[in-house]
Amino acid sequence: MSNHITIALAESAVQDLEAIREYSQEQGVPEVGDRFVKEIISSVEELVIHPDRGRMVPEFNSPQLRELIHPPFRIVYRRYIEKISIVRVWRSERLLQLP
């Protein structure tokens, strides 16, 4: 276990989080979007301590591509030796396609 792991958010993940907030605002429940984003960020921060906590993404079967399930979202990340890159935050019913 390394204490030198850093976490980065890909632009796609930032856009996903913004979309969660926008959608809940459009639905008239902005507090729900804010809560989801805070909970997702909290889950992501725990990866510094437990970087392999997420399961391998079934669509790719690659040990470097992992995901945390935070219903109704999938938090998809790439696991490097000293870095974690959050790639996407998608609704869990969607199949993953990486750019």
Secondary structure, 3 states (H helix, E strand, C coil): CCCCCEEEECHHHHHHHHHHHHHHHHCCCHHHHHHHHHHHHHHHHHHHCCCCCCEECCCCCCCCEEEEEECCEEEEEEECCCEEEEEEEEECCCCCCCC
